[in-house]
Amino acid sequence: MHATLPLLKETDFPLVYRDRLTTLQVNLGYRCNQSCLHCHVNAGPQRPEQMDRESVELVLQVLQQLKLTTLDLTGGAPELNPHFRYLVEAATSMGVNVIDRCNLTILQEPGQEDLADFLADHGVEISASLPCYLPENVDAQRGKGVYQDSLAGLHQLNARGYGDAGSKLVLNLVYNPAGPSLPPSQTLLEQDYRKRLGKLDIVFNRLFTITNMPIKRFGSTLISKGLFREYMQTLRSAHQEGNLEGVMCRSLVSVDWRGYLYDCDFNQMLDMPLPLSGSRRPHLKALLNNDLEGQAIAIADHCYGCTAGQGSSCGGALEA
């Protein structure tokens, strides 16, 4: 796999500083039941990395002591971590809003037959990957049969109240382009998704459009095809200064499976630790004794992926 950080280090991206911390985004491990082309984590079925119980307990301590409002669980497939359900139960009992970044097909995996019930029972907010409403596009990007399994997962969630207008169970879908291009208008694409999926009796709350980052598996593919510099130029030329106010790294800290801290999930994959005075690689424990507000964020050229066009974050477009 081609390394992308050497091509991203030299940057003229504007300096960004932290606001008040509200969200802990925790990567529970790189094991996944899929190996998607666009995956910036390079996750897959053979990845052994998993967060242990000790680190999970520390996550809960940080949530409680800092009175954070949101726990955003990601992976890989976060549900495959053996401590996933314990963490969800403990966090939701504190009143923390838990987001599960679900690939939908995990709901069809052996041993996960009751997962939809578990998520609904604990009021977990779901951000579900569905990169297109057309089966050929989904299967080309994520693997044969993924589209049908994803629809089956959506029907399971809808049957439990997810996505219903009168329900508190939130189901958001996530779109990302199939190749090296910016996402289309989130507002217009959401209308298309509602129309197409509505014909299949599927409902959801919001659609989030996310720009593909030129790192890990996707970045390596761009290099192999000779498209890396062209894609970077696309991102840089579409930069919108106004999006800097809404980038997710201002209110979020990313935690890897070992408990180390980063400004965002993308910096985590590039091994760019959160810059904290006196610590070369700060750990979760550092959050118990440090106020991050006002501190500078580690940047590189990939940051243009968050500010290009309508902007991009874990919560979709920054300018709808």
C-alpha positions as CSV (number, residue, x, y, z in Angstrom):
1,M,0.0,0.0,0.0
2,H,1.3,3.5,-0.9
3,A,1.9,5.9,2.0
4,T,0.1,9.2,1.5
5,L,1.4,11.2,4.5
6,P,4.6,12.2,2.7
7,L,2.5,13.8,0.0
8,L,0.3,15.6,2.5
9,K,2.7,16.9,5.1
10,E,3.6,20.1,3.3
11,T,0.5,22.3,3.4
12,D,-0.8,25.8,3.4
13,F,-4.1,24.9,5.0
14,P,-5.3,27.6,7.4
15,L,-4.6,27.2,11.1
16,V,-7.6,25.8,13.1
17,Y,-8.1,26.1,16.8
18,R,-10.2,24.0,19.2
19,D,-13.6,25.0,20.6
20,R,-15.3,23.4,23.6
21,L,-15.0,19.6,23.6
22,T,-18.4,17.9,23.3
23,T,-17.8,14.6,21.5
24,L,-15.5,11.6,22.0
25,Q,-15.2,9.6,18.8
26,V,-13.8,6.1,19.6
27,N,-12.5,3.6,17.2
28,L,-13.2,0.3,18.8
29,G,-11.0,-1.6,16.3
30,Y,-10.2,-2.3,12.7
31,R,-11.9,-5.6,12.4
32,C,-14.8,-5.5,9.9
33,N,-17.0,-7.8,7.9
34,Q,-16.3,-5.8,4.8
35,S,-13.3,-4.4,2.9
36,C,-14.5,-1.4,1.1
37,L,-12.5,0.4,-1.6
38,H,-13.1,3.9,-0.1
39,C,-12.3,2.8,3.5
40,H,-9.8,5.3,5.0
41,V,-9.2,2.9,7.9
42,N,-8.1,0.0,5.8
43,A,-10.5,-2.2,7.8
44,G,-11.3,-5.8,7.0
45,P,-12.1,-9.3,8.4
46,Q,-8.5,-10.2,9.2
47,R,-7.6,-7.1,11.2
48,P,-7.0,-8.1,14.8
49,E,-6.9,-4.7,16.5
50,Q,-9.6,-4.3,19.2
51,M,-10.0,-1.9,22.1
52,D,-9.7,-3.8,25.5
53,R,-11.9,-3.5,28.6
54,E,-9.4,-1.3,30.5
55,S,-9.5,1.3,27.7
56,V,-13.3,1.1,27.5
57,E,-13.5,1.8,31.2
58,L,-11.3,4.9,30.7
59,V,-13.6,6.1,27.9
60,L,-16.5,6.0,30.4
61,Q,-14.5,7.8,33.0
62,V,-13.7,10.6,30.5
63,L,-17.3,10.9,29.4
64,Q,-18.5,11.3,33.0
65,Q,-15.7,13.6,34.3
66,L,-15.8,16.0,31.3
67,K,-19.6,15.7,31.0
68,L,-19.4,15.1,27.3
69,T,-22.7,14.9,25.4
70,T,-21.9,12.5,22.6
71,L,-20.0,9.2,22.2
72,D,-19.4,8.4,18.5
73,L,-18.5,4.7,18.0
74,T,-16.7,3.7,14.8
75,G,-14.3,1.0,13.5
76,G,-14.1,-1.3,11.4
77,A,-17.4,-2.5,12.5
78,P,-17.6,-1.3,16.1
79,E,-20.2,-3.9,16.9
80,L,-17.6,-6.6,16.5
81,N,-15.7,-5.4,19.5
82,P,-16.6,-7.8,22.4
83,H,-17.1,-4.8,24.8
84,F,-19.3,-2.8,22.4
85,R,-22.6,-3.6,24.2
86,Y,-21.2,-3.0,27.6
87,L,-19.9,0.4,26.5
88,V,-23.2,1.3,24.9
89,E,-25.2,0.3,28.0
90,A,-22.9,2.2,30.4
91,A,-22.8,5.4,28.3
92,T,-26.5,5.6,27.6
93,S,-27.2,5.1,31.3
94,M,-25.2,8.3,31.9
95,G,-27.5,10.2,29.5
96,V,-24.8,10.3,26.8
97,N,-26.0,10.3,23.2
98,V,-24.4,7.2,21.5
99,I,-23.9,7.1,17.7
100,D,-23.1,3.8,16.1
101,R,-21.5,4.0,12.7
102,C,-23.1,0.9,11.3
103,N,-22.3,-0.6,7.9
104,L,-25.8,-2.3,7.9
105,T,-24.6,-5.7,6.7
106,I,-23.3,-6.4,10.2
107,L,-27.0,-6.9,11.2
108,Q,-27.0,-10.0,9.0
109,E,-23.8,-11.5,10.5
110,P,-24.1,-14.7,12.7
111,G,-24.2,-13.8,16.3
112,Q,-25.8,-10.4,15.6
113,E,-29.4,-11.5,15.2
114,D,-30.5,-9.4,18.1
115,L,-28.4,-6.3,17.3
116,A,-31.2,-4.2,15.9
117,D,-33.2,-4.9,19.1
118,F,-30.3,-4.0,21.3
119,L,-29.7,-0.7,19.5
120,A,-33.3,0.3,19.6
121,D,-33.7,-0.7,23.3
122,H,-30.9,1.7,24.2
123,G,-31.9,4.5,21.9
124,V,-28.6,4.4,19.9
125,E,-28.4,6.9,17.0
126,I,-27.4,5.1,13.9
127,S,-25.3,6.5,11.0
128,A,-25.5,3.8,8.4
129,S,-23.3,3.5,5.3
130,L,-25.3,3.4,2.1
131,P,-23.0,4.9,-0.6
132,C,-25.7,4.8,-3.3
133,Y,-29.3,3.8,-3.9
134,L,-28.3,1.8,-6.9
135,P,-27.3,-1.9,-6.4
136,E,-24.6,-1.9,-9.0
137,N,-22.8,1.1,-7.5
138,V,-23.0,-0.2,-3.9
139,D,-21.7,-3.7,-4.9
140,A,-18.9,-2.3,-7.0
141,Q,-17.7,-0.2,-4.1
142,R,-18.4,-2.5,-1.2
143,G,-18.6,-6.1,-2.5
144,K,-21.1,-8.4,-4.2
145,G,-24.4,-8.8,-2.3
146,V,-23.8,-5.8,0.0
147,Y,-26.7,-3.8,-1.4
148,Q,-29.3,-6.5,-0.7
149,D,-27.9,-7.1,2.8
150,S,-27.9,-3.4,3.4
151,L,-31.6,-3.1,2.5
152,A,-32.4,-6.1,4.7
153,G,-30.7,-4.2,7.6
154,L,-32.6,-1.0,6.9
155,H,-35.9,-3.0,6.9
156,Q,-34.9,-4.5,10.3
157,L,-34.2,-1.0,11.7
158,N,-37.4,0.5,10.3
159,A,-39.4,-2.3,11.8
160,R,-38.2,-1.2,15.2
161,G,-39.1,2.4,14.7
162,Y,-35.9,3.8,13.3
163,G,-36.4,6.6,10.9
164,D,-40.1,7.1,11.6
165,A,-41.2,10.7,11.8
166,G,-42.9,10.1,15.2
167,S,-40.0,8.1,16.7
168,K,-37.0,9.2,18.8
169,L,-34.9,6.5,17.1
170,V,-32.6,8.3,14.7
171,L,-31.4,6.7,11.5
172,N,-29.1,8.7,9.2
173,L,-27.7,7.4,6.0
174,V,-24.1,8.1,4.8
175,Y,-23.2,8.7,1.1
176,N,-19.7,9.0,-0.3
177,P,-18.7,9.2,-3.9
178,A,-17.5,6.1,-5.8
179,G,-14.4,7.8,-7.1
180,P,-12.2,11.0,-7.0
181,S,-14.9,13.6,-7.1
182,L,-16.8,15.8,-4.6
183,P,-20.2,14.7,-3.3
184,P,-23.2,16.4,-5.0
185,S,-25.6,18.7,-3.1
186,Q,-26.5,16.9,0.1
187,T,-30.0,18.5,0.0
188,L,-30.8,17.4,-3.5
189,L,-29.3,13.9,-3.1
190,E,-31.3,13.4,0.1
191,Q,-34.5,14.0,-1.9
192,D,-33.4,11.4,-4.5
193,Y,-32.6,8.9,-1.7
194,R,-36.1,9.4,-0.2
195,K,-37.8,8.9,-3.5
196,R,-35.8,5.8,-4.5
197,L,-35.8,4.1,-1.1
198,G,-39.4,5.1,-0.4
199,K,-40.4,2.8,-3.3
200,L,-38.8,0.0,-1.2
201,D,-40.7,1.1,1.9
202,I,-37.5,2.4,3.6
203,V,-37.5,5.6,5.7
204,F,-34.7,7.5,7.3
205,N,-34.1,10.9,9.0
206,R,-31.2,12.5,7.2
207,L,-28.6,11.8,4.5
208,F,-25.0,12.8,5.2
209,T,-22.6,13.3,2.3
210,I,-18.9,12.7,3.1
211,T,-15.9,13.5,0.9
212,N,-13.5,10.6,0.3
213,M,-10.2,11.3,2.0
214,P,-6.9,10.8,0.1
215,I,-5.5,8.5,2.7
216,K,-5.1,4.8,3.4
217,R,-6.8,2.4,0.9
218,F,-8.5,5.2,-1.1
219,G,-5.4,7.3,-1.2
220,S,-3.2,4.4,-2.2
221,T,-5.6,3.6,-5.1
222,L,-5.4,7.2,-6.3
223,I,-1.6,6.9,-6.3
224,S,-1.7,3.6,-8.2
225,K,-3.9,5.2,-10.9
226,G,-1.9,8.4,-11.1
227,L,-4.9,10.4,-9.9
228,F,-3.6,11.6,-6.5
229,R,-2.4,15.1,-7.4
230,E,-5.4,15.7,-9.6
231,Y,-7.7,14.8,-6.7
232,M,-5.8,17.0,-4.3
233,Q,-6.2,19.9,-6.8
234,T,-9.9,19.2,-6.9
235,L,-10.1,19.5,-3.1
236,R,-7.8,22.6,-2.9
237,S,-9.5,24.5,-5.6
238,A,-12.9,24.0,-4.0
239,H,-11.8,25.2,-0.5
240,Q,-14.4,27.4,1.2
241,E,-13.1,29.5,4.1
242,G,-16.5,29.6,5.7
243,N,-16.4,25.9,6.3
244,L,-13.5,26.3,8.8
245,E,-16.0,27.3,11.6
246,G,-17.9,24.0,11.3
247,V,-15.1,21.4,10.9
248,M,-15.6,18.5,13.4
249,C,-12.1,18.6,14.8
250,R,-13.0,21.8,16.7
251,S,-15.4,20.0,19.1
252,L,-14.4,16.3,18.8
253,V,-11.4,14.2,19.9
254,S,-10.7,10.9,18.1
255,V,-9.5,7.9,20.1
256,D,-7.8,4.9,18.6
257,W,-8.2,1.3,19.8
258,R,-5.2,1.7,22.1
259,G,-6.6,4.9,23.7
260,Y,-4.3,7.4,22.0
261,L,-5.7,10.8,21.0
262,Y,-6.0,12.5,17.6
263,D,-7.8,15.6,16.3
264,C,-9.9,13.5,14.0
265,D,-10.3,10.0,12.6
266,F,-8.3,11.0,9.5
267,N,-5.4,12.2,11.5
268,Q,-5.6,8.9,13.4
269,M,-5.1,7.0,10.2
270,L,-2.2,9.2,9.2
271,D,-0.6,8.7,12.7
272,M,-0.7,12.5,13.4
273,P,-1.3,12.6,17.2
274,L,-3.2,15.4,18.9
275,P,-0.6,18.1,19.7
276,L,-0.5,18.5,23.5
277,S,2.4,20.2,25.3
278,G,4.6,17.8,27.2
279,S,3.3,14.6,25.4
280,R,4.5,13.2,22.1
281,R,1.6,10.8,21.9
282,P,-1.2,11.8,24.4
283,H,-3.5,9.1,25.8
284,L,-7.1,9.2,27.1
285,K,-5.8,9.9,30.6
286,A,-4.6,13.3,29.4
287,L,-8.1,14.5,28.8
288,L,-8.8,14.2,32.6
289,N,-6.2,16.9,33.3
290,N,-6.1,19.1,30.3
291,D,-8.5,21.7,28.8
292,L,-8.1,21.5,25.0
293,E,-10.1,24.7,24.2
294,G,-8.1,27.2,22.2
295,Q,-5.3,24.7,21.3
296,A,-4.1,24.3,17.7
297,I,-5.2,21.4,15.6
298,A,-2.7,19.2,13.7
299,I,-3.2,19.9,10.0
300,A,-2.0,18.6,6.6
301,D,-3.2,18.8,3.0
302,H,-5.9,16.2,3.5
303,C,-7.8,18.8,5.6
304,Y,-9.0,20.3,2.4
305,G,-11.3,17.3,2.1
306,C,-13.3,18.8,5.0
307,T,-13.6,22.3,3.6
308,A,-14.0,21.7,-0.1
309,G,-17.3,22.6,-1.7
310,Q,-20.2,22.2,0.7
311,G,-17.8,20.9,3.3
312,S,-17.7,17.4,4.9
313,S,-17.8,16.1,8.4
314,C,-19.0,13.0,10.3
315,G,-22.3,14.9,10.4
316,G,-22.4,15.4,6.6
317,A,-22.1,18.7,4.7
318,L,-21.2,21.8,6.6
319,E,-23.2,24.0,4.2
320,A,-26.4,22.3,3.3
